[in-house]
Amino acid sequence: MEFPAVGYRNNTDGALNNPGTNGNYWSSTQNSSSDAYEMYFNSSSVNTNNPNRKNGLSVRCVRQEFTTLILTQPL
């Protein structure tokens, strides 16, 4: 799966920040009424943060794999 380094749109002035060097992607998890989690990366690291939801970050659907819990004894 690819995550292009498209940067993000700043909510203050509308500028496109870090295109071609950073990738900023929203998580589906909100952190507060004004913030949500993001995954961001550049050529040397991958991290998470919780910027203001007014920023324009990219969205990428990612399939979540589920595993099955196998019980060895009855509940």
Gaussian input, Z-matrix of N, CA and C with variables (Angstrom, degrees):
# hf/3-21g

backbone

0 1
 N
 C     1     B1
 C     2     B2     1     A1
 N     3     B3     2     A2     1     D1
 C     4     B4     3     A3     2     D2
 C     5     B5     4     A4     3     D3
 N     6     B6     5     A5     4     D4
 C     7     B7     6     A6     5     D5
 C     8     B8     7     A7     6     D6
 N     9     B9     8     A8     7     D7
 C    10    B10     9     A9     8     D8
 C    11    B11    10    A10     9     D9
 N    12    B12    11    A11    10    D10
 C    13    B13    12    A12    11    D11
 C    14    B14    13    A13    12    D12
 N    15    B15    14    A14    13    D13
 C    16    B16    15    A15    14    D14
 C    17    B17    16    A16    15    D15
 N    18    B18    17    A17    16    D16
 C    19    B19    18    A18    17    D17
 C    20    B20    19    A19    18    D18
 N    21    B21    20    A20    19    D19
 C    22    B22    21    A21    20    D20
 C    23    B23    22    A22    21    D21
 N    24    B24    23    A23    22    D22
 C    25    B25    24    A24    23    D23
 C    26    B26    25    A25    24    D24
 N    27    B27    26    A26    25    D25
 C    28    B28    27    A27    26    D26
 C    29    B29    28    A28    27    D27
 N    30    B30    29    A29    28    D28
 C    31    B31    30    A30    29    D29
 C    32    B32    31    A31    30    D30
 N    33    B33    32    A32    31    D31
 C    34    B34    33    A33    32    D32
 C    35    B35    34    A34    33    D33
 N    36    B36    35    A35    34    D34
 C    37    B37    36    A36    35    D35
 C    38    B38    37    A37    36    D36
 N    39    B39    38    A38    37    D37
 C    40    B40    39    A39    38    D38
 C    41    B41    40    A40    39    D39
 N    42    B42    41    A41    40    D40
 C    43    B43    42    A42    41    D41
 C    44    B44    43    A43    42    D42
 N    45    B45    44    A44    43    D43
 C    46    B46    45    A45    44    D44
 C    47    B47    46    A46    45    D45
 N    48    B48    47    A47    46    D46
 C    49    B49    48    A48    47    D47
 C    50    B50    49    A49    48    D48
 N    51    B51    50    A50    49    D49
 C    52    B52    51    A51    50    D50
 C    53    B53    52    A52    51    D51
 N    54    B54    53    A53    52    D52
 C    55    B55    54    A54    53    D53
 C    56    B56    55    A55    54    D54
 N    57    B57    56    A56    55    D55
 C    58    B58    57    A57    56    D56
 C    59    B59    58    A58    57    D57
 N    60    B60    59    A59    58    D58
 C    61    B61    60    A60    59    D59
 C    62    B62    61    A61    60    D60
 N    63    B63    62    A62    61    D61
 C    64    B64    63    A63    62    D62
 C    65    B65    64    A64    63    D63
 N    66    B66    65    A65    64    D64
 C    67    B67    66    A66    65    D65
 C    68    B68    67    A67    66    D66
 N    69    B69    68    A68    67    D67
 C    70    B70    69    A69    68    D68
 C    71    B71    70    A70    69    D69
 N    72    B72    71    A71    70    D70
 C    73    B73    72    A72    71    D71
 C    74    B74    73    A73    72    D72
 N    75    B75    74    A74    73    D73
 C    76    B76    75    A75    74    D74
 C    77    B77    76    A76    75    D75
 N    78    B78    77    A77    76    D76
 C    79    B79    78    A78    77    D77
 C    80    B80    79    A79    78    D78
 N    81    B81    80    A80    79    D79
 C    82    B82    81    A81    80    D80
 C    83    B83    82    A82    81    D81
 N    84    B84    83    A83    82    D82
 C    85    B85    84    A84    83    D83
 C    86    B86    85    A85    84    D84
 N    87    B87    86    A86    85    D85
 C    88    B88    87    A87    86    D86
 C    89    B89    88    A88    87    D87
 N    90    B90    89    A89    88    D88
 C    91    B91    90    A90    89    D89
 C    92    B92    91    A91    90    D90
 N    93    B93    92    A92    91    D91
 C    94    B94    93    A93    92    D92
 C    95    B95    94    A94    93    D93
 N    96    B96    95    A95    94    D94
 C    97    B97    96    A96    95    D95
 C    98    B98    97    A97    96    D96
 N    99    B99    98    A98    97    D97
 C   100   B100    99    A99    98    D98
 C   101   B101   100   A100    99    D99
 N   102   B102   101   A101   100   D100
 C   103   B103   102   A102   101   D101
 C   104   B104   103   A103   102   D102
 N   105   B105   104   A104   103   D103
 C   106   B106   105   A105   104   D104
 C   107   B107   106   A106   105   D105
 N   108   B108   107   A107   106   D106
 C   109   B109   108   A108   107   D107
 C   110   B110   109   A109   108   D108
 N   111   B111   110   A110   109   D109
 C   112   B112   111   A111   110   D110
 C   113   B113   112   A112   111   D111
 N   114   B114   113   A113   112   D112
 C   115   B115   114   A114   113   D113
 C   116   B116   115   A115   114   D114
 N   117   B117   116   A116   115   D115
 C   118   B118   117   A117   116   D116
 C   119   B119   118   A118   117   D117
 N   120   B120   119   A119   118   D118
 C   121   B121   120   A120   119   D119
 C   122   B122   121   A121   120   D120
 N   123   B123   122   A122   121   D121
 C   124   B124   123   A123   122   D122
 C   125   B125   124   A124   123   D123
 N   126   B126   125   A125   124   D124
 C   127   B127   126   A126   125   D125
 C   128   B128   127   A127   126   D126
 N   129   B129   128   A128   127   D127
 C   130   B130   129   A129   128   D128
 C   131   B131   130   A130   129   D129
 N   132   B132   131   A131   130   D130
 C   133   B133   132   A132   131   D131
 C   134   B134   133   A133   132   D132
 N   135   B135   134   A134   133   D133
 C   136   B136   135   A135   134   D134
 C   137   B137   136   A136   135   D135
 N   138   B138   137   A137   136   D136
 C   139   B139   138   A138   137   D137
 C   140   B140   139   A139   138   D138
 N   141   B141   140   A140   139   D139
 C   142   B142   141   A141   140   D140
 C   143   B143   142   A142   141   D141
 N   144   B144   143   A143   142   D142
 C   145   B145   144   A144   143   D143
 C   146   B146   145   A145   144   D144
 N   147   B147   146   A146   145   D145
 C   148   B148   147   A147   146   D146
 C   149   B149   148   A148   147   D147
 N   150   B150   149   A149   148   D148
 C   151   B151   150   A150   149   D149
 C   152   B152   151   A151   150   D150
 N   153   B153   152   A152   151   D151
 C   154   B154   153   A153   152   D152
 C   155   B155   154   A154   153   D153
 N   156   B156   155   A155   154   D154
 C   157   B157   156   A156   155   D155
 C   158   B158   157   A157   156   D156
 N   159   B159   158   A158   157   D157
 C   160   B160   159   A159   158   D158
 C   161   B161   160   A160   159   D159
 N   162   B162   161   A161   160   D160
 C   163   B163   162   A162   161   D161
 C   164   B164   163   A163   162   D162
 N   165   B165   164   A164   163   D163
 C   166   B166   165   A165   164   D164
 C   167   B167   166   A166   165   D165
 N   168   B168   167   A167   166   D166
 C   169   B169   168   A168   167   D167
 C   170   B170   169   A169   168   D168
 N   171   B171   170   A170   169   D169
 C   172   B172   171   A171   170   D170
 C   173   B173   172   A172   171   D171
 N   174   B174   173   A173   172   D172
 C   175   B175   174   A174   173   D173
 C   176   B176   175   A175   174   D174
 N   177   B177   176   A176   175   D175
 C   178   B178   177   A177   176   D176
 C   179   B179   178   A178   177   D177
 N   180   B180   179   A179   178   D178
 C   181   B181   180   A180   179   D179
 C   182   B182   181   A181   180   D180
 N   183   B183   182   A182   181   D181
 C   184   B184   183   A183   182   D182
 C   185   B185   184   A184   183   D183
 N   186   B186   185   A185   184   D184
 C   187   B187   186   A186   185   D185
 C   188   B188   187   A187   186   D186
 N   189   B189   188   A188   187   D187
 C   190   B190   189   A189   188   D188
 C   191   B191   190   A190   189   D189
 N   192   B192   191   A191   190   D190
 C   193   B193   192   A192   191   D191
 C   194   B194   193   A193   192   D192
 N   195   B195   194   A194   193   D193
 C   196   B196   195   A195   194   D194
 C   197   B197   196   A196   195   D195
 N   198   B198   197   A197   196   D196
 C   199   B199   198   A198   197   D197
 C   200   B200   199   A199   198   D198
 N   201   B201   200   A200   199   D199
 C   202   B202   201   A201   200   D200
 C   203   B203   202   A202   201   D201
 N   204   B204   203   A203   202   D202
 C   205   B205   204   A204   203   D203
 C   206   B206   205   A205   204   D204
 N   207   B207   206   A206   205   D205
 C   208   B208   207   A207   206   D206
 C   209   B209   208   A208   207   D207
 N   210   B210   209   A209   208   D208
 C   211   B211   210   A210   209   D209
 C   212   B212   211   A211   210   D210
 N   213   B213   212   A212   211   D211
 C   214   B214   213   A213   212   D212
 C   215   B215   214   A214   213   D213
 N   216   B216   215   A215   214   D214
 C   217   B217   216   A216   215   D215
 C   218   B218   217   A217   216   D216
 N   219   B219   218   A218   217   D217
 C   220   B220   219   A219   218   D218
 C   221   B221   220   A220   219   D219
 N   222   B222   221   A221   220   D220
 C   223   B223   222   A222   221   D221
 C   224   B224   223   A223   222   D222

   B1=1.4420
   B2=1.5235
   B3=1.2867
   B4=1.4613
   B5=1.5180
   B6=1.3027
   B7=1.4477
   B8=1.5243
   B9=1.3277
   B10=1.4647
   B11=1.5342
   B12=1.3092
   B13=1.4662
   B14=1.5247
   B15=1.3240
   B16=1.4669
   B17=1.5247
   B18=1.3596
   B19=1.4587
   B20=1.5194
   B21=1.3441
   B22=1.4653
   B23=1.5200
   B24=1.3334
   B25=1.4631
   B26=1.5242
   B27=1.3277
   B28=1.4618
   B29=1.5190
   B30=1.3355
   B31=1.4776
   B32=1.5123
   B33=1.3232
   B34=1.4649
   B35=1.5228
   B36=1.3277
   B37=1.4630
   B38=1.5304
   B39=1.3348
   B40=1.4669
   B41=1.5172
   B42=1.3344
   B43=1.4686
   B44=1.5275
   B45=1.3271
   B46=1.4543
   B47=1.5246
   B48=1.3191
   B49=1.4651
   B50=1.5262
   B51=1.3136
   B52=1.4684
   B53=1.5349
   B54=1.3342
   B55=1.4668
   B56=1.5295
   B57=1.3164
   B58=1.4511
   B59=1.5135
   B60=1.3440
   B61=1.4700
   B62=1.5139
   B63=1.3210
   B64=1.4667
   B65=1.5181
   B66=1.3215
   B67=1.4633
   B68=1.5126
   B69=1.3164
   B70=1.4691
   B71=1.5267
   B72=1.3324
   B73=1.4637
   B74=1.5154
   B75=1.3493
   B76=1.4597
   B77=1.5157
   B78=1.3241
   B79=1.4515
   B80=1.5311
   B81=1.3046
   B82=1.4596
   B83=1.5259
   B84=1.3238
   B85=1.4598
   B86=1.5219
   B87=1.3278
   B88=1.4582
   B89=1.5225
   B90=1.3229
   B91=1.4611
   B92=1.5282
   B93=1.3062
   B94=1.4649
   B95=1.5218
   B96=1.3315
   B97=1.4678
   B98=1.5283
   B99=1.3439
   B100=1.4621
   B101=1.5288
   B102=1.3308
   B103=1.4648
   B104=1.5286
   B105=1.3291
   B106=1.4670
   B107=1.5248
   B108=1.3187
   B109=1.4616
   B110=1.5242
   B111=1.3024
   B112=1.4500
   B113=1.5266
   B114=1.3178
   B115=1.4548
   B116=1.5176
   B117=1.3134
   B118=1.4625
   B119=1.5194
   B120=1.3114
   B121=1.4616
   B122=1.5121
   B123=1.3414
   B124=1.4551
   B125=1.5242
   B126=1.2885
   B127=1.4642
   B128=1.5277
   B129=1.3293
   B130=1.4637
   B131=1.5242
   B132=1.3400
   B133=1.4641
   B134=1.5243
   B135=1.3222
   B136=1.4683
   B137=1.5158
   B138=1.3350
   B139=1.4616
   B140=1.5193
   B141=1.3246
   B142=1.4613
   B143=1.5197
   B144=1.3215
   B145=1.4525
   B146=1.5211
   B147=1.3226
   B148=1.4613
   B149=1.5275
   B150=1.3403
   B151=1.4640
   B152=1.5329
   B153=1.3157
   B154=1.4595
   B155=1.5225
   B156=1.3247
   B157=1.4643
   B158=1.5281
   B159=1.3100
   B160=1.4661
   B161=1.5188
   B162=1.3393
   B163=1.4616
   B164=1.5211
   B165=1.3120
   B166=1.4612
   B167=1.5159
   B168=1.3248
   B169=1.4564
   B170=1.5139
   B171=1.3105
   B172=1.4573
   B173=1.5243
   B174=1.3295
   B175=1.4611
   B176=1.5091
   B177=1.3035
   B178=1.4674
   B179=1.5240
   B180=1.3190
   B181=1.4630
   B182=1.5201
   B183=1.3258
   B184=1.4563
   B185=1.5167
   B186=1.3071
   B187=1.4540
   B188=1.5217
   B189=1.3164
   B190=1.4583
   B191=1.5274
   B192=1.3083
   B193=1.4595
   B194=1.5224
   B195=1.3085
   B196=1.4525
   B197=1.5209
   B198=1.3064
   B199=1.4600
   B200=1.5051
   B201=1.2969
   B202=1.4496
   B203=1.5164
   B204=1.3012
   B205=1.4539
   B206=1.5176
   B207=1.3016
   B208=1.4558
   B209=1.5125
   B210=1.3258
   B211=1.4637
   B212=1.5239
   B213=1.3155
   B214=1.4516
   B215=1.5075
   B216=1.3488
   B217=1.4569
   B218=1.5105
   B219=1.3401
   B220=1.4824
   B221=1.5258
   B222=1.3323
   B223=1.4706
   B224=1.4885
   A1=108.46
   A2=115.56
   A3=121.20
   A4=111.36
   A5=115.05
   A6=122.74
   A7=106.87
   A8=117.80
   A9=119.95
   A10=111.91
   A11=116.00
   A12=122.25
   A13=108.60
   A14=115.72
   A15=120.57
   A16=114.09
   A17=117.60
   A18=119.78
   A19=111.65
   A20=116.14
   A21=120.77
   A22=109.85
   A23=115.95
   A24=122.63
   A25=108.18
   A26=117.33
   A27=122.98
   A28=110.60
   A29=117.02
   A30=120.01
   A31=113.27
   A32=118.79
   A33=121.29
   A34=112.54
   A35=116.64
   A36=119.52
   A37=113.84
   A38=117.44
   A39=120.73
   A40=114.39
   A41=117.03
   A42=120.44
   A43=110.83
   A44=115.88
   A45=121.59
   A46=107.16
   A47=116.93
   A48=122.06
   A49=111.33
   A50=117.11
   A51=126.14
   A52=116.43
   A53=119.63
   A54=118.53
   A55=110.37
   A56=116.54
   A57=121.09
   A58=114.68
   A59=117.37
   A60=119.91
   A61=112.97
   A62=118.61
   A63=122.57
   A64=110.80
   A65=115.27
   A66=121.40
   A67=107.78
   A68=117.29
   A69=122.43
   A70=107.82
   A71=116.59
   A72=121.75
   A73=110.56
   A74=115.29
   A75=120.67
   A76=111.29
   A77=114.97
   A78=122.66
   A79=106.82
   A80=117.89
   A81=120.27
   A82=111.16
   A83=117.84
   A84=122.34
   A85=111.56
   A86=115.53
   A87=121.43
   A88=108.69
   A89=117.38
   A90=122.39
   A91=111.94
   A92=116.89
   A93=122.95
   A94=107.29
   A95=117.20
   A96=119.07
   A97=112.18
   A98=117.35
   A99=119.45
   A100=114.22
   A101=118.69
   A102=122.14
   A103=111.64
   A104=115.02
   A105=121.05
   A106=107.60
   A107=115.79
   A108=119.20
   A109=111.14
   A110=115.63
   A111=122.11
   A112=110.02
   A113=115.85
   A114=122.48
   A115=104.85
   A116=116.71
   A117=118.57
   A118=108.99
   A119=115.05
   A120=119.84
   A121=110.67
   A122=114.37
   A123=122.63
   A124=106.49
   A125=118.19
   A126=120.27
   A127=113.32
   A128=118.41
   A129=119.30
   A130=115.75
   A131=119.33
   A132=118.95
   A133=112.52
   A134=114.14
   A135=123.33
   A136=106.25
   A137=117.13
   A138=121.62
   A139=110.89
   A140=115.41
   A141=121.92
   A142=108.36
   A143=114.76
   A144=121.61
   A145=106.88
   A146=118.49
   A147=121.48
   A148=110.91
   A149=116.89
   A150=120.31
   A151=112.23
   A152=114.58
   A153=121.75
   A154=110.47
   A155=116.25
   A156=120.48
   A157=112.93
   A158=117.69
   A159=120.44
   A160=112.22
   A161=117.33
   A162=120.28
   A163=109.65
   A164=116.66
   A165=121.54
   A166=111.61
   A167=117.04
   A168=121.63
   A169=109.78
   A170=116.29
   A171=121.36
   A172=110.66
   A173=114.39
   A174=122.19
   A175=107.43
   A176=116.43
   A177=121.03
   A178=107.97
   A179=117.17
   A180=120.52
   A181=109.33
   A182=115.87
   A183=122.31
   A184=107.54
   A185=116.47
   A186=120.58
   A187=109.45
   A188=115.05
   A189=120.18
   A190=108.02
   A191=115.99
   A192=120.96
   A193=109.29
   A194=115.62
   A195=120.61
   A196=109.58
   A197=115.81
   A198=120.40
   A199=109.19
   A200=116.96
   A201=122.37
   A202=109.64
   A203=115.78
   A204=120.92
   A205=108.15
   A206=117.46
   A207=122.68
   A208=108.04
   A209=115.13
   A210=120.65
   A211=109.10
   A212=117.11
   A213=120.93
   A214=111.85
   A215=117.59
   A216=121.76
   A217=107.89
   A218=117.74
   A219=120.53
   A220=110.89
   A221=115.54
   A222=119.88
   A223=112.73
   D1=137.50
   D2=-179.60
   D3=-104.79
   D4=143.41
   D5=171.37
   D6=-125.56
   D7=97.68
   D8=-179.19
   D9=-63.11
   D10=147.92
   D11=178.15
   D12=-83.90
   D13=81.76
   D14=-174.72
   D15=-98.44
   D16=-4.04
   D17=-179.51
   D18=75.09
   D19=-155.60
   D20=178.63
   D21=-152.43
   D22=160.61
   D23=178.85
   D24=-95.74
   D25=121.37
   D26=-179.15
   D27=-72.42
   D28=132.50
   D29=-177.76
   D30=-74.88
   D31=-16.65
   D32=-177.73
   D33=-79.84
   D34=-50.47
   D35=-176.14
   D36=-120.33
   D37=-1.36
   D38=178.63
   D39=78.57
   D40=4.54
   D41=-178.65
   D42=-70.07
   D43=146.66
   D44=173.91
   D45=-86.59
   D46=116.71
   D47=-176.07
   D48=-101.57
   D49=134.49
   D50=171.79
   D51=59.33
   D52=34.21
   D53=177.04
   D54=-65.59
   D55=138.63
   D56=178.80
   D57=86.36
   D58=-12.62
   D59=179.14
   D60=-121.98
   D61=-33.65
   D62=-178.90
   D63=-121.48
   D64=147.79
   D65=171.84
   D66=-115.97
   D67=132.18
   D68=179.87
   D69=-129.08
   D70=119.46
   D71=-175.04
   D72=-131.94
   D73=133.27
   D74=178.01
   D75=-69.83
   D76=145.55
   D77=166.47
   D78=-89.42
   D79=166.51
   D80=174.86
   D81=-84.76
   D82=2.10
   D83=-176.29
   D84=-102.63
   D85=123.83
   D86=177.25
   D87=-84.61
   D88=142.10
   D89=179.65
   D90=-95.42
   D91=-34.92
   D92=178.87
   D93=-157.29
   D94=-173.64
   D95=-179.83
   D96=-66.60
   D97=-21.77
   D98=-178.35
   D99=-115.01
   D100=-11.37
   D101=-175.27
   D102=-123.62
   D103=156.11
   D104=174.50
   D105=-141.87
   D106=162.31
   D107=-179.27
   D108=-79.16
   D109=149.53
   D110=175.60
   D111=-134.49
   D112=156.38
   D113=166.76
   D114=-107.61
   D115=132.03
   D116=176.40
   D117=-135.29
   D118=152.50
   D119=-177.45
   D120=-149.35
   D121=160.51
   D122=169.30
   D123=-141.56
   D124=-164.59
   D125=-174.65
   D126=-69.46
   D127=-13.18
   D128=-176.59
   D129=-120.86
   D130=-8.52
   D131=-177.66
   D132=-158.34
   D133=162.25
   D134=173.17
   D135=-130.74
   D136=130.97
   D137=-176.88
   D138=-143.88
   D139=176.89
   D140=172.32
   D141=-122.61
   D142=160.20
   D143=-179.28
   D144=-157.07
   D145=179.05
   D146=176.63
   D147=-137.37
   D148=74.55
   D149=-179.14
   D150=-77.01
   D151=169.25
   D152=176.33
   D153=-61.08
   D154=137.88
   D155=-178.24
   D156=-68.92
   D157=-9.42
   D158=177.03
   D159=-74.57
   D160=-17.89
   D161=176.58
   D162=-68.38
   D163=149.74
   D164=-179.80
   D165=-95.90
   D166=88.96
   D167=176.57
   D168=-98.55
   D169=160.35
   D170=179.21
   D171=-77.09
   D172=159.64
   D173=176.21
   D174=-125.25
   D175=133.97
   D176=178.93
   D177=-136.67
   D178=121.37
   D179=178.07
   D180=-70.82
   D181=130.10
   D182=179.87
   D183=-128.64
   D184=127.65
   D185=-179.73
   D186=-73.19
   D187=131.71
   D188=178.11
   D189=-96.12
   D190=123.41
   D191=178.43
   D192=-83.49
   D193=138.47
   D194=177.40
   D195=-111.43
   D196=144.40
   D197=175.53
   D198=-111.01
   D199=156.77
   D200=-179.59
   D201=-100.16
   D202=130.92
   D203=176.88
   D204=-84.24
   D205=124.17
   D206=179.55
   D207=-105.84
   D208=117.24
   D209=-179.76
   D210=-88.06
   D211=135.16
   D212=178.31
   D213=-93.94
   D214=-14.89
   D215=177.66
   D216=-133.12
   D217=147.89
   D218=177.85
   D219=-62.27
   D220=149.91
   D221=177.40
   D222=-70.05

